[in-house]
Amino acid sequence: MKLPILLGALLLSAAPVFAQFDRDNNCIRNKESEMQKYEKQYQTAYQEVLKHENTVSIARQMEEAGKFPNDFSSKEKYDAAYKLITDQVSQMKKTIEALKTYPDCSELQGGKG
């Protein structure tokens, strides 16, 4: 699996829910199905991204992109990549929890739509 795609998917996986978010009414269209999709994406990302070999690959990519000081040890690079990944996964979970507080748009329209 290509990690840039995986990490990109992790960072952008909220898009389906946000695409269904009605900002004018502070509600989510098709909330139940959208939340199920988002939870599934979260679980998949959580399982894939936290694999040791994926973290090593992301650390390597970060190193190639010049994201580390020259004196960073391999462990420090791994730890930084792991923190980046776990922070993103935690943010996804917080987003899920926040989105759960919004009603389905049909609830606001009396079950119409």
C-alpha positions as CSV (number, residue, x, y, z in Angstrom):
1,M,0.0,0.0,0.0
2,K,1.3,3.4,-0.9
3,L,1.6,5.5,2.2
4,P,1.2,8.9,0.7
5,I,-2.2,7.8,-0.5
6,L,-3.0,6.2,2.9
7,L,-2.0,9.3,4.8
8,G,-3.9,11.5,2.3
9,A,-6.9,9.4,2.8
10,L,-6.6,9.7,6.5
11,L,-6.4,13.4,6.4
12,L,-9.2,13.8,3.9
13,S,-11.5,11.1,5.1
14,A,-13.9,13.5,6.8
15,A,-14.9,14.8,3.3
16,P,-18.0,12.6,2.9
17,V,-19.6,13.8,6.2
18,F,-18.7,17.4,5.6
19,A,-20.1,17.2,2.1
20,Q,-23.4,16.2,3.7
21,F,-23.2,19.0,6.3
22,D,-25.8,21.7,5.9
23,R,-24.2,24.8,7.5
24,D,-27.4,26.9,7.3
25,N,-29.3,24.4,9.5
26,N,-26.3,22.9,11.4
27,C,-27.4,19.4,10.5
28,I,-26.1,16.4,8.5
29,R,-28.1,14.9,5.6
30,N,-28.3,11.1,5.8
31,K,-26.6,11.3,9.2
32,E,-26.8,7.6,10.1
33,S,-25.3,6.3,6.9
34,E,-22.7,9.1,6.7
35,M,-21.6,8.5,10.3
36,Q,-21.4,4.7,9.6
37,K,-19.1,5.4,6.6
38,Y,-17.0,7.8,8.6
39,E,-16.6,5.3,11.5
40,K,-15.6,2.6,9.0
41,Q,-13.0,4.9,7.4
42,Y,-11.7,5.7,10.9
43,Q,-11.4,2.1,11.9
44,T,-9.6,1.2,8.6
45,A,-7.2,4.2,9.0
46,Y,-6.6,3.3,12.6
47,Q,-5.7,-0.3,11.7
48,E,-3.5,0.6,8.7
49,V,-1.7,3.7,9.9
50,L,-0.6,2.3,13.3
51,K,1.2,-0.7,11.7
52,H,5.0,-0.4,12.5
53,E,6.1,-0.7,8.9
54,N,3.7,2.1,7.8
55,T,5.1,4.4,10.6
56,V,8.6,3.6,9.4
57,S,7.7,4.5,5.9
58,I,6.1,7.7,6.9
59,A,9.2,8.6,9.0
60,R,11.3,7.9,5.9
61,Q,9.1,10.2,3.8
62,M,9.2,12.9,6.4
63,E,13.0,12.6,6.4
64,E,13.2,12.9,2.6
65,A,11.0,16.0,2.8
66,G,13.4,17.6,5.3
67,K,11.1,17.6,8.2
68,F,13.7,16.5,10.8
69,P,16.9,18.1,12.1
70,N,20.0,16.4,10.9
71,D,20.9,15.2,14.4
72,F,17.6,13.2,14.9
73,S,18.2,9.6,15.6
74,S,16.1,6.8,13.9
75,K,14.0,6.5,17.1
76,E,13.3,10.2,17.3
77,K,12.2,10.1,13.6
78,Y,10.0,7.1,14.3
79,D,8.5,8.8,17.4
80,A,7.8,12.0,15.5
81,A,6.1,10.1,12.7
82,Y,4.1,8.0,15.2
83,K,3.0,11.2,17.0
84,L,1.9,12.8,13.7
85,I,-0.1,9.7,12.9
86,T,-1.7,9.2,16.3
87,D,-2.6,12.9,16.4
88,Q,-4.4,12.7,13.1
89,V,-6.2,9.5,14.2
90,S,-7.2,11.3,17.5
91,Q,-8.5,14.3,15.5
92,M,-10.6,12.0,13.3
93,K,-12.1,10.5,16.5
94,K,-12.8,14.0,17.9
95,T,-14.4,14.9,14.6
96,I,-16.7,11.9,14.8
97,E,-17.7,12.7,18.3
98,A,-18.4,16.3,17.4
99,L,-20.5,15.3,14.3
100,K,-22.6,13.0,16.4
101,T,-23.9,16.0,18.3
102,Y,-25.6,17.4,15.1
103,P,-29.1,16.2,14.2
104,D,-30.0,14.6,10.9
105,C,-31.5,17.3,8.7
106,S,-34.7,15.3,8.4
107,E,-35.2,15.7,12.1
108,L,-35.3,19.5,11.7
109,Q,-37.7,19.3,8.8
110,G,-40.2,17.1,10.7
111,G,-39.1,13.9,8.9
112,K,-39.3,15.4,5.4
113,G,-36.0,15.0,3.6
